[in-house]
């Protein structure tokens, strides 16, 4: 894929079929069409492409014959040929590196988590990820020659045209870094890279709570706040990768100064750090996010209140997005998403109040399916879905009877 080419979710149909085969183990083309809602022609085209790349093969009878359908036509079950290769996923969080090796049905074979100051030390973070990749490949018995590609997520905007981390006051040490080229050099494989919230949106759109919707907004609520936008089945990144930077929308003109330099950003009101600052005078300076969530589950009034208020603030910032873009679902992810009902109720309440009623009536609010591993799942999905840019000789040829 050319460096300046857009990377839309043109492969969503392929991922739907791959995931359906992963869950079912085998399925005919007709069953895949019914399960995914895709046309038979689309299924046939996708299956042909996957077969040509050695990713899907026919499940033949023991004697090599094909099963016959009710009308005598071959109803050939298909299955994933999972040994065809593996993919790497790398999630660079603000304070960690998470790495995984998965087969081409996105089933994770091995995984590592490394606590690390990623924000200030990109070289150290890349070296840690490379070491983890070596360990995981050794553990699973694969070589780099069997890796179809790596997906990488970073907590900053990424210019899709160049693979370069955009200028950001949040992770200034990464600004201007050609992360696609540098990561490929460290890892020894082809690399695709994106912002972490975009990858989490990709995971939810293809494998999670957004599968039934072509238009969705993913909201990540952690120490930072970001969003991923999927419109018409395609990820919207913006011309320079800054789409979805909602954490720095001003919600209080006289609010606290944000780390970006502005005042009253959503992040100063609804991030996990902001909520902890509000609750520590009550529950102690050693209060953590996990403890906050436990207090919420226990019905602590102050904790439930600040989470509910955070949900309202997030939704107030999203009400105009709902009215403008008319998404079918808002998926909530990040460290705060397990808060559940107080958070969801606050978001629902504010959306109903501030969005155009016709738009508010159709949008669902859902808790993300992947928790803290969402960016990793999205990174793996990115790597697997982008195999069409690799030479077909990298993968085994289609097996024929």
C-alpha positions in Angstrom: 0.0 0.0 0.0 1.4 3.4 -0.9 2.4 5.6 2.0 -0.1 8.3 1.0 -3.0 6.0 0.3 -6.0 6.0 2.5 -6.6 2.9 4.6 -10.4 2.6 4.8 -12.3 -0.4 6.2 -12.7 -1.7 2.7 -11.8 -5.1 4.1 -14.6 -5.2 6.7 -16.4 -7.8 4.7 -13.4 -10.1 4.7 -13.0 -9.7 8.5 -16.7 -10.5 9.0 -16.2 -13.7 7.0 -12.9 -14.6 8.8 -14.5 -14.0 12.2 -17.6 -16.1 11.3 -15.3 -19.0 10.3 -13.3 -18.5 13.5 -16.5 -18.9 15.6 -18.1 -21.7 13.6 -15.0 -23.6 12.5 -16.6 -24.5 9.2 -19.4 -22.9 7.1 -20.6 -23.0 3.5 -20.8 -19.9 1.4 -24.5 -19.8 1.8 -24.2 -20.0 5.6 -21.7 -17.2 5.6 -24.0 -15.0 3.5 -26.9 -15.6 5.9 -24.8 -15.0 9.0 -23.0 -11.9 7.8 -25.8 -10.3 5.8 -23.5 -10.0 2.8 -24.7 -11.0 -0.7 -23.7 -14.3 -2.1 -21.7 -12.6 -4.8 -19.7 -10.6 -2.2 -19.1 -13.8 -0.1 -18.0 -15.7 -3.2 -15.5 -12.9 -4.1 -14.1 -12.6 -0.6 -13.8 -16.4 -0.3 -12.0 -16.5 -3.6 -9.5 -13.8 -2.4 -8.9 -15.6 0.9 -8.5 -18.9 -0.8 -6.0 -17.4 -3.3 -3.9 -16.3 -0.3 -4.0 -19.6 1.4 -6.1 -18.4 4.3 -9.3 -20.4 3.6 -9.5 -23.9 2.3 -12.3 -26.4 1.6 -13.2 -29.0 4.2 -13.5 -32.1 2.0 -14.8 -35.5 3.0 -12.4 -38.3 4.0 -12.4 -39.7 0.5 -11.7 -36.2 -1.0 -15.2 -35.8 -2.3 -17.5 -32.7 -1.7 -20.6 -32.8 0.4 -23.8 -32.5 -1.8 -26.5 -30.0 -1.0 -30.2 -30.7 -1.1 -30.4 -30.0 -4.8 -27.3 -32.0 -5.7 -25.0 -29.0 -5.9 -21.8 -29.0 -3.9 -22.3 -27.4 -0.5 -18.6 -27.2 0.4 -17.8 -26.3 4.0 -14.9 -23.8 4.3 -12.5 -23.4 7.1 -9.6 -21.2 8.0 -6.2 -22.6 7.2 -4.7 -21.1 10.4 -1.2 -22.3 9.9 -0.9 -20.0 6.9 0.8 -17.4 9.0 0.6 -15.2 12.1 0.2 -11.5 12.8 1.7 -9.3 15.5 -0.2 -6.7 17.5 1.6 -4.0 19.5 -0.2 -1.5 21.7 1.9 1.4 23.1 -0.1 2.9 26.0 1.0 5.8 28.0 2.5 3.5 30.7 2.8 0.1 29.0 3.6 -2.0 26.0 1.3 -4.9 25.2 2.3 -7.3 22.5 0.6 -10.4 21.0 1.0 -13.1 18.4 -2.2 -14.3 16.8 -3.2 -16.6 14.0 -5.1 -15.2 11.0 -8.4 -15.7 12.6 -7.4 -13.2 15.3 -7.0 -15.9 18.0 -4.2 -14.8 20.3 -1.6 -17.5 20.7 0.7 -15.7 23.2 0.8 -12.3 24.8 3.1 -10.1 26.9 2.5 -7.0 29.0 5.4 -4.7 30.0 4.9 -1.7 32.4 6.9 1.1 30.9 7.1 4.9 30.6 6.2 5.0 26.9 5.4 8.8 26.7 9.0 9.9 27.2 11.1 7.1 25.8 10.0 5.9 22.3 13.3 4.1 21.6 13.1 2.2 24.9 9.5 1.3 24.2 10.3 0.1 20.7 13.1 -2.0 22.0 10.9 -3.5 24.7 8.3 -4.4 22.1 10.9 -6.0 19.8 12.2 -8.1 22.7 8.7 -9.2 23.5 8.1 -10.2 19.9 11.3 -12.3 19.9 10.1 -14.1 23.0 6.6 -14.7 21.7 7.7 -16.0 18.4 10.1 -18.3 20.1 7.3 -19.4 22.5 4.9 -20.2 19.7 7.4 -21.7 17.3 7.0 -19.2 14.5 9.6 -17.3 12.6 9.6 -13.8 11.2 9.2 -15.3 7.8 5.8 -16.6 8.8 4.6 -13.2 10.1 2.2 -11.5 7.6 2.6 -8.1 9.2 2.3 -6.1 12.5 -0.3 -3.6 13.6 0.9 -0.9 15.9 -1.1 1.5 18.1 0.2 4.7 19.6 -1.4 7.2 22.0 -1.1 10.1 19.6 -2.4 11.2 16.2 -0.8 9.4 13.2 -0.7 10.9 9.7 -1.8 8.1 7.5 -0.1 9.6 4.5 3.3 9.3 6.0 3.1 7.0 9.0 4.4 9.9 11.1 3.3 10.7 14.6 1.6 14.1 14.6 2.7 17.0 16.7 1.1 16.5 20.1 1.7 18.1 23.5 0.6 14.8 25.1 3.5 12.7 23.9 6.0 15.3 22.5 8.9 12.8 22.5 7.1 10.9 19.7 6.2 13.9 17.6 7.6 13.7 14.1 8.7 10.1 14.5 8.2 8.0 11.3 6.8 5.2 13.5 5.9 3.0 10.5 9.5 2.9 9.2 11.2 2.8 12.6 8.9 0.1 14.0 9.4 -2.0 10.8 13.2 -1.7 11.3 12.9 -2.7 15.0 10.5 -5.6 14.4 11.8 -6.9 11.1 8.4 -7.2 9.5 5.9 -5.0 7.5 4.1 -2.6 9.8 0.9 -0.6 9.7 0.3 2.0 12.5 -2.6 4.1 13.8 -3.8 6.0 16.8 -4.9 3.7 19.6 -8.5 5.0 19.7 -8.8 4.4 16.0 -7.6 0.8 16.5 -10.1 0.3 19.3 -12.9 1.6 17.1 -11.7 -0.8 14.4 -11.8 -3.7 16.9 -15.4 -2.9 17.9 -16.5 -2.2 14.3 -15.3 -5.5 13.0 -15.4 -7.9 15.9 -17.2 -6.2 18.8 -20.2 -4.1 19.8 -20.3 -2.2 16.5 -20.6 -5.2 14.1 -24.2 -4.5 13.4 -23.6 -0.8 12.6 -22.0 1.0 9.7 -21.9 4.3 11.6 -20.5 4.3 15.1 -18.5 6.5 17.5 -16.0 4.8 19.8 -15.1 6.7 23.0 -12.0 5.9 25.0 -12.1 7.1 28.6 -8.8 6.6 30.4 -6.0 8.9 31.6 -6.6 10.5 28.2 -9.8 10.7 26.2 -10.1 10.0 22.5 -12.5 8.8 19.9 -12.7 6.7 16.8 -15.2 7.4 14.1 -16.5 4.8 11.7 -18.8 6.3 9.0 -20.3 4.2 6.2 -18.2 1.3 7.4 -14.9 3.2 7.0 -12.7 4.6 9.7 -12.5 8.4 9.5 -9.0 9.6 10.4 -9.1 13.1 9.1 -6.6 14.6 6.6 -3.7 14.5 9.1 -4.9 11.9 11.6 -6.4 14.3 14.1 -10.1 13.2 13.8 -11.5 12.1 17.1 -9.3 14.2 19.4 -12.3 15.0 21.6 -10.4 15.0 24.8 -9.4 18.5 24.0 -12.8 20.0 23.2 -13.5 22.8 25.7 -16.4 22.0 27.9 -15.8 24.6 30.7 -14.5 28.0 29.8 -13.3 28.6 33.3 -12.1 25.1 34.0 -8.7 23.7 34.9 -5.7 24.2 32.7 -5.2 21.0 30.5 -1.8 19.4 29.8 -2.4 20.6 26.1 -2.2 24.2 27.3 -5.9 25.1 26.9 -8.4 25.5 29.7 -11.5 23.4 30.5 -10.9 20.5 28.1 -13.1 17.4 28.4 -10.0 15.6 29.7 -9.8 17.8 32.7 -13.4 16.9 33.6 -14.0 13.2 32.6 -10.6 11.4 32.5 -9.7 8.9 35.1 -7.1 11.3 36.5 -9.7 14.0 36.9 -12.1 11.6 38.7 -9.4 10.4 41.0 -8.5 14.0 41.9 -12.1 14.6 42.9 -12.3 11.5 45.1 -8.9 11.4 46.7 -9.9 14.0 49.4 -12.6 11.5 50.4 -11.0 8.1 49.9 -7.3 8.8 50.3 -4.4 9.8 48.1 -3.6 6.2 47.2 -6.9 5.7 45.4 -6.5 3.9 42.1 -8.8 3.4 39.1 -9.4 -0.2 40.2 -10.4 1.0 43.6 -12.6 3.6 42.1 -14.5 1.0 40.0 -14.9 -1.2 43.1 -16.3 1.7 45.1 -18.8 2.3 42.2 -19.8 -1.3 42.2 -20.4 -1.1 45.9 -22.7 1.9 45.4 -20.5 4.6 47.0 -22.5 7.8 46.6 -19.6 10.1 45.8 -18.1 7.8 43.3 -21.3 7.1 41.5 -21.9 10.8 41.3 -18.6 11.7 39.8 -18.8 8.9 37.3 -22.4 9.9 36.3 -21.2 13.5 35.9 -18.3 12.4 33.8 -20.7 10.5 31.5 -22.8 13.7 31.2 -19.8 15.7 30.2 -18.7 13.2 27.7 -22.1 13.0 26.1 -22.5 16.8 26.1 -19.4 16.9 23.9 -20.8 14.1 21.7 -24.3 15.5 21.4 -23.4 17.7 18.4 -21.5 14.7 16.9 -24.7 12.6 17.2 -26.8 15.3 15.5 -24.2 15.9 12.8 -23.1 12.3 12.0 -26.2 10.3 13.2 -24.3 7.2 14.4 -26.1 4.0 15.2 -24.1 3.3 18.4 -21.7 5.0 20.8 -19.3 2.4 22.2 -17.6 3.2 25.5 -14.2 1.8 26.1 -11.0 2.6 28.1 -10.2 2.2 31.8 -13.5 3.8 32.9 -15.8 1.7 30.8 -16.2 -1.1 33.4 -18.0 1.5 35.6 -21.1 0.4 33.7 -24.5 1.8 34.6 -23.6 5.1 36.3 -21.5 6.0 33.3 -23.9 4.7 30.6 -26.8 6.4 32.3 -25.0 9.7 32.4 -24.2 9.5 28.7 -27.7 8.4 27.8 -29.3 11.3 29.8 -27.1 14.0 28.2 -27.5 12.6 24.7 -31.3 12.6 25.1 -31.2 16.2 26.4 -28.7 17.8 24.0 -28.8 15.9 20.7 -31.5 16.4 18.1 -34.3 14.1 19.2 -34.5 12.2 16.0 -30.7 11.4 16.2 -30.9 10.6 20.0 -33.8 8.2 19.5 -31.8 5.9 17.2 -28.4 5.9 18.8 -27.6 3.0 21.2 -25.0 3.3 24.1 -22.9 0.2 24.6 -20.0 -0.9 26.7 -17.0 -2.1 24.7 -16.3 -5.8 24.2 -12.6 -5.8 24.7 -11.7 -3.8 27.8 -8.1 -2.8 28.2 -7.1 -5.1 25.3 -9.1 -3.3 22.7 -6.2 -1.5 21.1 -4.3 -4.8 20.9 -7.2 -6.5 19.2 -7.5 -3.5 16.8 -3.7 -3.7 16.1 -4.1 -7.4 15.2 -7.1 -6.7 13.1 -5.2 -4.0 11.2 -2.3 -6.4 10.5 -4.5 -9.2 9.4 -6.8 -7.0 7.3 -3.9 -5.4 5.5 -2.5 -8.7 4.1 -3.8 -7.7 0.6 -0.8 -5.3 0.3 1.7 -8.2 0.7 2.9 -10.3 -2.2 0.9 -13.5 -2.6 4.2 -15.5 -2.4 4.4 -14.6 1.2 1.5 -17.1 1.9 1.0 -20.6 0.8 -0.9 -21.1 -2.4 -4.5 -22.4 -2.4 -4.7 -26.1 -1.9 -6.6 -27.9 -4.6 -7.9 -31.4 -4.8 
